[in-house]
Amino acid sequence: MSRLKVALLAGGNSSEREIALGSANQIASALDSAKYDVKVIDLHYRNMTYTAPDGTEWEVDKNDFSLTVAGEKIVFDYALIIIHGTPGEDGKLQGYLDMMGIPYSSCSQTSSTITFDKISTKRAVADRGINLAREVFICRGDKVEPQAIVDKLGLPIFVKPNASGSSFGVTKVTSVEQIEAAVEAAFAESDQVLIEECIVGREFGCGVVVTEDREILLPITEIVSKRDFFDYQAKYTEGLSDEITPAQISEDVRKKLNCMTLEAYRACRCSGIVRIDFIVTQAGEPYMIEINSIPGMSSGSIVPKQVREAGMTLGELYDIVIEDSLKRFK
């Protein structure tokens, strides 16, 4: 039986580029080499390149999504997307792969566009019994009225790019005087800014995969940041956060988190491996923070820890995702 020719698309154009490359190395090692012929493709703006073991770089032909290495042409059967941020998480790459007729591992173009855009995500899940923080939405060029924002949302508040990941450009604001600078920092990452009330509580990450015939709810992780919130440094600097898997929570809270995770996944028409983050208040009420349609997969990332706790390997989980997506693309 011939191996599936897999392009493991990594890198990307956003501030999360290096994180995605690290995730790709982890996945490439986890995939069964007896089943898959994997080539890690670094996508950076208009370029897609494969670096051979001898260090030689080869360009992907974007006309037919093929790779010619030393005279041998490889036409890929499948794309495994591990690009955080654009163009992987925002749907642009999925649109190209759809035109090429190439099956892929992640959410569809439509679903990716919705889940990458925070305000669109909130609108998509608003009528599904999912608690959401109150917000103010600002587009570039809009007048910013700090006092009106505080009057509506109170303090503290979170100012964040509407379309970005890994907490780039996110600021926790504790005074009205800090708002304008925080908005400018968020505009450096996105053309729209989302300002939300601060929901006080414990933070949790919920990994999930739903296929044609099964629901896989991974063990829930509690995220305990040693900084003011789970920012970029806390996420990627060893020792700045504790990620407790499985989370020590009541059965009632676990059921609520699992229920809202599945509702959000379905409301946004997700597919593949997704992580959905929540804040749970002292009263035990979860509030959804965001949906990560292509969560981190490096050795220190949350989902791989959840997979291990579930008694699986990343390779086994990707076997399930690949098999399911190939069925859907037939």
C-alpha positions as CSV (number, residue, x, y, z in Angstrom):
1,M,0.0,0.0,0.0
2,S,1.5,3.4,-1.0
3,R,2.0,6.0,1.6
4,L,-0.1,9.2,1.6
5,K,1.9,12.1,0.4
6,V,1.4,14.7,3.0
7,A,2.5,18.4,2.9
8,L,2.9,19.6,6.5
9,L,2.3,23.3,6.0
10,A,4.0,25.4,8.6
11,G,5.4,28.8,9.3
12,G,3.0,31.5,8.0
13,N,3.2,35.3,7.9
14,S,2.1,36.3,11.4
15,S,3.9,36.9,14.7
16,E,3.3,33.3,15.5
17,R,5.5,32.0,12.7
18,E,8.3,30.5,14.8
19,I,5.7,28.8,17.1
20,A,4.1,27.1,14.1
21,L,7.5,25.8,12.9
22,G,8.1,24.3,16.3
23,S,4.6,22.7,16.2
24,A,5.3,21.2,12.8
25,N,8.5,19.5,14.0
26,Q,6.5,17.8,16.8
27,I,3.8,16.6,14.4
28,A,6.3,15.4,11.8
29,S,7.9,13.2,14.4
30,A,4.6,11.9,15.7
31,L,3.2,10.8,12.3
32,D,3.6,7.1,11.3
33,S,6.2,7.0,8.6
34,A,4.8,3.7,7.4
35,K,1.5,5.4,6.5
36,Y,2.7,8.9,5.5
37,D,5.4,10.4,3.3
38,V,5.7,13.8,5.0
39,K,7.4,16.9,3.7
40,V,7.5,20.0,5.9
41,I,6.7,23.0,3.7
42,D,7.5,26.4,5.1
43,L,5.0,28.9,3.8
44,H,6.1,32.5,4.1
45,Y,4.1,35.1,2.2
46,R,4.0,33.9,-1.5
47,N,6.7,31.3,-1.1
48,M,6.3,27.6,-0.2
49,T,9.6,25.8,0.3
50,Y,10.8,22.4,1.3
51,T,14.3,22.1,2.8
52,A,15.8,18.7,2.0
53,P,18.0,16.9,4.5
54,D,21.1,18.1,2.7
55,G,20.0,21.7,3.2
56,T,18.9,22.3,-0.4
57,E,15.6,24.3,-0.7
58,W,13.0,23.4,-3.3
59,E,10.0,25.5,-4.3
60,V,6.4,24.1,-4.3
61,D,4.7,24.6,-7.7
62,K,1.5,26.4,-6.6
63,N,-0.1,25.7,-10.0
64,D,-0.7,22.1,-9.0
65,F,0.5,21.9,-5.4
66,S,3.5,19.7,-6.3
67,L,7.1,19.5,-5.4
68,T,10.0,18.5,-7.6
69,V,13.1,17.4,-5.8
70,A,16.2,16.4,-7.8
71,G,14.1,15.7,-10.8
72,E,11.4,13.6,-9.0
73,K,8.0,15.2,-9.0
74,I,5.8,14.7,-5.9
75,V,2.1,15.5,-6.2
76,F,0.7,15.9,-2.7
77,D,-2.4,13.9,-1.7
78,Y,-3.1,15.8,1.6
79,A,-2.2,19.0,3.4
80,L,-1.8,19.0,7.2
81,I,-2.0,22.7,8.3
82,I,-0.1,23.8,11.3
83,I,0.0,27.6,10.7
84,H,-1.1,29.7,13.6
85,G,-2.4,33.1,12.4
86,T,-2.5,34.1,8.8
87,P,-2.8,32.4,6.2
88,G,-3.6,29.2,8.1
89,E,-6.0,30.1,10.8
90,D,-7.9,32.8,8.9
91,G,-9.0,30.5,6.0
92,K,-6.9,31.9,3.2
93,L,-4.8,28.8,2.8
94,Q,-7.9,26.6,2.9
95,G,-9.4,28.5,0.0
96,Y,-6.4,27.8,-2.1
97,L,-6.4,24.1,-1.2
98,D,-10.1,23.9,-2.0
99,M,-9.4,25.3,-5.5
100,M,-6.6,22.7,-5.9
101,G,-8.9,19.9,-4.7
102,I,-6.5,18.9,-1.9
103,P,-8.0,17.5,1.4
104,Y,-6.7,19.1,4.5
105,S,-6.7,18.6,8.3
106,S,-8.2,21.8,9.7
107,C,-11.5,23.8,9.7
108,S,-12.9,24.8,6.3
109,Q,-12.3,28.2,4.8
110,T,-15.7,29.5,6.2
111,S,-15.2,28.1,9.7
112,S,-11.6,29.4,9.9
113,T,-12.7,32.9,8.9
114,I,-15.3,32.9,11.6
115,T,-13.2,31.5,14.4
116,F,-10.2,33.7,13.6
117,D,-12.4,36.8,13.8
118,K,-13.3,37.1,17.5
119,I,-16.4,39.3,17.0
120,S,-17.7,36.9,14.3
121,T,-17.1,33.9,16.7
122,K,-19.1,35.6,19.4
123,R,-22.0,36.3,17.0
124,A,-21.9,32.7,15.8
125,V,-22.3,31.2,19.3
126,A,-24.4,33.9,20.9
127,D,-27.7,32.0,20.7
128,R,-26.3,28.6,21.8
129,G,-26.4,28.9,25.5
130,I,-22.7,30.0,25.8
131,N,-21.8,32.8,28.2
132,L,-19.9,35.7,26.6
133,A,-18.2,38.8,28.0
134,R,-19.8,42.2,27.1
135,E,-17.7,44.0,24.5
136,V,-17.1,47.2,22.6
137,F,-15.9,46.7,18.9
138,I,-13.8,49.3,17.2
139,C,-12.6,49.5,13.6
140,R,-9.6,51.5,12.4
141,G,-10.6,55.1,12.0
142,D,-13.4,55.0,14.6
143,K,-13.4,57.5,17.4
144,V,-12.2,56.0,20.6
145,E,-14.1,57.3,23.7
146,P,-12.3,55.9,26.8
147,Q,-14.7,57.1,29.4
148,A,-17.7,55.7,27.5
149,I,-16.0,52.4,27.2
150,V,-15.4,52.3,31.0
151,D,-18.9,53.4,31.7
152,K,-20.2,50.4,29.7
153,L,-17.7,47.7,30.7
154,G,-16.2,48.9,33.9
155,L,-12.6,48.2,34.9
156,P,-10.4,46.2,34.4
157,I,-10.9,45.4,30.7
158,F,-9.1,43.5,28.1
159,V,-8.1,45.3,24.8
160,K,-7.2,42.8,22.1
161,P,-6.8,42.6,18.3
162,N,-10.0,41.2,16.7
163,A,-8.0,38.8,14.5
164,S,-4.7,37.6,16.0
165,G,-3.4,34.8,18.2
166,S,-1.0,33.9,21.0
167,S,-2.1,37.1,22.9
168,F,-0.1,39.4,20.7
169,G,-1.3,42.9,21.1
170,V,-3.5,42.1,24.1
171,T,-3.4,44.5,27.1
172,K,-5.1,44.3,30.4
173,V,-6.2,47.8,31.2
174,T,-6.8,49.0,34.8
175,S,-7.4,52.8,34.2
176,V,-9.2,55.0,31.7
177,E,-5.9,56.7,30.8
178,Q,-4.4,53.4,29.5
179,I,-7.1,52.7,26.9
180,E,-5.8,54.7,24.0
181,A,-2.3,53.2,24.1
182,A,-3.8,49.7,24.5
183,V,-6.0,50.3,21.4
184,E,-3.0,51.4,19.4
185,A,-1.1,48.3,20.4
186,A,-4.0,46.1,19.3
187,F,-4.3,48.0,16.0
188,A,-0.6,47.0,15.3
189,E,-1.9,43.4,14.9
190,S,-5.3,43.8,13.4
191,D,-7.6,46.4,11.7
192,Q,-10.3,45.9,14.3
193,V,-10.1,45.9,18.1
194,L,-12.3,44.1,20.6
195,I,-12.6,45.5,24.1
196,E,-14.1,43.1,26.6
197,E,-15.1,43.3,30.3
198,C,-12.8,41.3,32.6
199,I,-14.4,38.0,33.7
200,V,-12.8,37.0,37.0
201,G,-12.2,33.3,37.5
202,R,-10.1,30.3,36.5
203,E,-8.9,29.7,32.9
204,F,-9.4,26.4,31.1
205,G,-8.5,25.0,27.7
206,C,-10.7,22.3,26.2
207,G,-9.3,20.2,23.3
208,V,-11.9,18.6,21.0
209,V,-12.3,16.6,17.8
210,V,-15.6,15.7,16.3
211,T,-15.6,13.3,13.3
212,E,-18.4,11.7,11.3
213,D,-19.0,9.0,14.0
214,R,-17.4,10.1,17.2
215,E,-16.8,13.0,19.7
216,I,-13.4,13.2,21.3
217,L,-13.4,15.5,24.3
218,L,-9.8,15.6,25.6
219,P,-9.1,16.0,29.3
220,I,-9.6,19.7,30.3
221,T,-6.5,21.8,31.3
222,E,-6.5,24.5,33.9
223,I,-4.1,27.3,32.9
224,V,-2.6,29.1,35.9
225,S,-0.5,32.1,34.7
226,K,2.2,33.6,37.0
227,R,1.8,36.9,35.1
228,D,-1.2,39.2,35.2
229,F,-2.9,37.0,32.5
230,F,-2.1,34.2,30.1
231,D,-0.1,36.5,27.7
232,Y,2.6,35.5,25.2
233,Q,5.4,35.3,27.8
234,A,3.2,33.1,30.0
235,K,2.3,30.8,27.1
236,Y,5.8,30.3,25.8
237,T,8.3,30.9,28.6
238,E,8.9,27.9,30.8
239,G,8.0,28.5,34.4
240,L,5.6,31.4,33.8
241,S,2.5,29.3,33.9
242,D,1.2,26.0,35.3
243,E,-1.0,23.9,33.0
244,I,-2.8,21.3,35.1
245,T,-4.1,18.3,33.2
246,P,-6.6,17.0,34.1
247,A,-8.1,20.1,35.7
248,Q,-9.2,19.7,39.3
249,I,-12.9,20.7,38.8
250,S,-16.3,19.5,39.9
251,E,-18.2,17.1,37.7
252,D,-20.8,19.9,37.2
253,V,-18.2,22.4,35.8
254,R,-16.7,19.7,33.6
255,K,-20.1,18.9,32.1
256,K,-20.8,22.6,31.4
257,L,-17.4,23.0,29.8
258,N,-17.8,19.9,27.6
259,C,-21.3,20.9,26.6
260,M,-20.3,24.5,25.7
261,T,-17.2,23.2,23.9
262,L,-19.3,21.0,21.6
263,E,-21.9,23.7,21.1
264,A,-19.2,26.2,20.0
265,Y,-17.5,23.6,17.8
266,R,-20.7,22.9,16.0
267,A,-22.0,26.5,15.8
268,C,-18.8,27.5,14.0
269,R,-18.9,24.4,11.8
270,C,-15.4,23.4,13.0
271,S,-13.5,20.3,12.0
272,G,-10.1,18.8,13.0
273,I,-8.4,19.4,16.3
274,V,-9.6,22.6,18.0
275,R,-9.0,24.1,21.5
276,I,-11.7,26.3,23.0
277,D,-10.7,28.5,26.0
278,F,-13.0,29.5,28.9
279,I,-13.0,31.5,32.1
280,V,-15.0,29.8,34.9
281,T,-16.3,32.2,37.6
282,Q,-16.4,31.5,41.3
283,A,-20.1,30.6,40.9
284,G,-19.1,27.9,38.4
285,E,-20.3,29.6,35.2
286,P,-18.0,29.2,32.1
287,Y,-17.5,32.2,29.8
288,M,-16.0,31.4,26.4
289,I,-12.9,33.4,25.6
290,E,-11.9,32.2,22.1
291,I,-11.7,29.3,19.6
292,N,-8.3,28.2,18.4
293,S,-8.9,26.4,15.1
294,I,-5.2,25.4,14.8
295,P,-3.9,25.1,18.4
296,G,-0.2,24.9,19.3
297,M,1.3,21.4,18.9
298,S,4.8,21.9,20.3
299,S,6.1,19.7,23.1
300,G,5.0,22.3,25.7
301,S,1.6,23.1,24.2
302,I,-1.7,22.3,25.9
303,V,-3.3,19.9,23.4
304,P,-0.4,17.4,23.2
305,K,-0.5,17.2,27.0
306,Q,-4.2,16.5,26.9
307,V,-3.7,13.8,24.3
308,R,-1.1,12.1,26.5
309,E,-3.4,12.3,29.5
310,A,-6.1,10.7,27.4
311,G,-3.8,7.7,26.8
312,M,-3.3,8.5,23.1
313,T,-0.4,9.7,21.0
314,L,-0.5,12.7,18.7
315,G,0.1,10.3,15.8
316,E,-3.0,8.3,16.7
317,L,-5.1,11.5,17.0
318,Y,-3.9,12.7,13.6
319,D,-4.7,9.3,12.1
320,I,-8.3,9.9,13.2
321,V,-8.4,13.5,11.8
322,I,-6.7,12.5,8.5
323,E,-9.1,9.5,8.0
324,D,-12.1,11.6,8.7
325,S,-11.1,14.6,6.5
326,L,-10.3,12.2,3.6
327,K,-13.9,10.9,3.9
328,R,-15.3,14.4,3.9
329,F,-13.4,15.4,0.8
330,K,-14.5,12.5,-1.3
